[in-house]
Amino acid sequence: GCRDIFRIGGDKTYGIFSATYGATYTHLDKNTTNTGAVYDDLLESPLFVPIKDLKDPNSKYGNPDTYYNDYYYSPGQIIKSTRNLNAENDINANLALKLKPWKWLNLTYRASLDNIQSRNQQEFSGVTYSAFSKSNSEIWYPDPNGTGTIIKNPNDGAGTKYSATDALPSYGVQNFNNMLLTSDFLANFSTKLTKDFSFDATAGISYMDNKISWDNISQTALYFTPYNVQNFASTPSLSNFTDEARKLGYLGEATVGYKSFVFVHGSFRTDLDTRLSKANRYIPYYDIDGSVVLSELFKSITENGVLDFAKVRYAHSLTGNVSALAGGSQYIAYGAYQTMATYGLAGGFPYSSSGLGGYSLNPTIANPNIKPEKIREDEVGLDLGFLSDRITLGGSYYRSTTKDGIVYASVSRASGFTQALVNAANSENKGLELDLGGTIIKHGGLEWSMKVNWTHQTSKVNSIVSGVTAINVGNNSYAVVG
């Protein structure tokens, strides 16, 4: 295998305009044999068979005509005749453009491209047996008494070597491409409303486009090499898919500060997700939080020299998402077509030798009315600093509730399906977190600090869809009410 990496990047500033760019291109090549098959054959080889001979396709134990196993190729034959060729090209690129027309206004545009492209080929050069192996009906095997070997003639049920059928060359190739494009435009406003009040706000729009495609031509017999799909000796097995999903978001946030000790912050966002129906594709987010630095508001509490810093904070938020559709992956295209019934090619329809084409329904019951799951969370916290911040203490109590949680619930196979996509989970999490830190040694250029954390959390399922009291969520795991 080999790897090539190429990188570029830079920053340019022209007065009120600046640009940042960067890109990385990676190319990876691998040329391997079927190591799994070689390893399995070695494990199953009798101890008296010399490995050196297995490596030589012309030896007694490496030659397909005389290899001791009647059903498999020797490891040497596998190494000689099979190859897996893998090539992968990855491109990661980013661009940021900034414009500052006025002191109080910043405009930013950012774009990022992540593209993964791979090609995998499997090559098999074929195996040809001698005329003797294909025609001779006498087979030697150990004598039951251990006194030697005897010849079994055709009249006693013997036949030719079981696997002595010439294998034509074969070829398979798979092409995969995953393109993820993200971009956003942001406008940031920052100014002093009065001497004591500051205002900072951001508004913007974001866009994400993810497209994944895969094409496969399965291995099948070739009349001859070179390896080319046009040389197929029989109808090849073909399959492919293309999934694409897009997400458009509108967002904004603002912070108002009073002097240096009171801050109130709020934010909102709405995403439009193409994976959902028109009625449900608006995904809401919002956040309201604030903090008060008590040590600045009431300076008298720090006069004793023990307490230096004290701050209280509170936050309330709502987060919506449909990440479960793509299994939590950043590549949202994996979640495409999850809310609608899909069909795949059914092999051997209506029976194996019919040669007719047919399709089978996806075993997951699709749900076109799936809604985004919503997580509401409240958190209150306290941060303290003592003895010139040599000792710090932080504490947070939080409670979050999940409504319409998206799960793939197992169903009885008697229904013709294996699972169903549902908004089923309604749960609650609450907990307490404490952080205690301290600087044990601070002398000259030497500083030694430590921190200890303690967390206690409880999780509870409040309800499940349609009054169900328990649901299988996969991997032998169940959600149970209460």
Disulfide bonds with the S-S distance in Angstrom:
none
